[in-house]
Amino acid sequence: MSDPIVDDCDQNKTDLMKISGNLISNINYKLAFFMFVIGMFIFSDIFIDSVLSTMNGAVDGDCPTTQGTIVQLIIFCLIMLFLDILIKYNWL
């Protein structure tokens, strides 16, 4: 008689719950919270009126121009990089 065929692929498969569980457990919740709060401030009318309006060509009326949006995104990214470093080294 012949030996039974063993399918090794079944041992390597993972289910959706294990993948989603690993994904959720790897989320940095501190950084996500600070991203939300800082994003709400940077993209608010207060920031546009107080910071962006001091730069030439960054605001047209009440709305930021393309240059103003780029400035907002650069500031947002720099703050996120700084916060990520603070969180990784347990300073925050």
Helices and strands as residue ranges (DSSP letters): H 9-12, H 16-25, H 29-42, H 45-50, G 52-54, E 59-60, E 63-64, H 66-88
